[in-house]
C-alpha cells in the first residue's frame, strides 16, 4: 500500500513546485517620433494640454491622479493593477521658460530632486545610454523599488516614474519602459505643436 501512494505523493510535490516565472513584458520597439514633423520654436502650451491622454498609455491602466504640480507642471499617475510587471507609472511634465533647454532640466534634476515624505530611500543612478537623460533608482527599507527617468524636449522637462512589481523586472527593463513612455510623451507634444 505504501508503494502505491509514493508515486502519487511525488507527482503532487512536483506539480506544486510553482509556476515558472514569466519573462517581463518589453516596451514597444517602434519609434513614435519617426516621421513626425514638428515646427520650430519653443513650446508655449499649458502642461495639461500636452500630458499623455489615458487612451494613449502603453499598458492597460487607470488614472489614479491627474493634477497640476508646481508652476507650469502637470502630473498624471497611472495605476496598473492587471500588469504583472508594474504597480504604477507617473508622468510629470513641466513647461519651462522658452530659453531653458532640456539638457539643463536633466542636469538640474538629479537623483536628489525626487522627495519622499515618509522615508529617505537609498538612491542610485542607473545608466540610460544617453547624455540627454538620467535615471535613478530608489530603494526602501521594505524592499520596494521605484525608478525615475528624466529627459525633455525643447523647453519641456519630463520626469517619468514607475514601481516594478517583481524582481524579474530589472532596472534596465524598467528604464526601457520609462524611456519608451518619455518618447511617446514627446510624440504627443510634437502632434500638439504640429496642429
Helices and strands as residue ranges (DSSP letters): H 2-15, H 47-50, G 54-56, E 62-69, E 73-79, E 86-95, H 102-108, G 111-113, E 122-126, E 134-139, E 145-153, E 156-164, H 171-194
